[in-house]
Amino acid sequence: MKKLFFAFAVVLFGTFVCNAAEIDGKWETTIKGQDGDMELVFVFKADGATLTGSIVTPMGEMPFTNGKVDGKEFSFDLDMMGNTIKHKGTVEGNEIKMKSEGGPGGDAEMILKKVVE
């Protein structure tokens, strides 16, 4: 029975680590802004349940905080000029569906595509 439990625990842990690793890398999207379209690149790195990374914009790179990953779902906060913009998303293969709340243009939904390097 102990061997069966151990084998189950190893498979479960391996599944969690593999799903978390799906988010690692660069992801890009284009958003519509007041001054036209803007390209954004999101850089993600999962380490267990912790998500780190940044967003690269035409104005520079901005690291995010409070990053968490749980299987295919993740969240993080971005401080932009004293305002916290909350992000939540789901990884679906080579695509991420993400929502942001509290941005300068209001809440937004975006689809990110994996950058193949």
Secondary structure as UniProt FT lines:
FT   HELIX           2..21
FT   TURN            22..23
FT   STRAND          25..33
FT   TURN            34..35
FT   STRAND          36..47
FT   TURN            48..49
FT   STRAND          50..57
FT   TURN            58..59
FT   STRAND          60..63
FT   STRAND          65..70
FT   TURN            71..72
FT   STRAND          73..80
FT   TURN            81..82
FT   STRAND          83..92
FT   TURN            93..94
FT   STRAND          95..101
FT   TURN            104..105
FT   STRAND          108..114
//
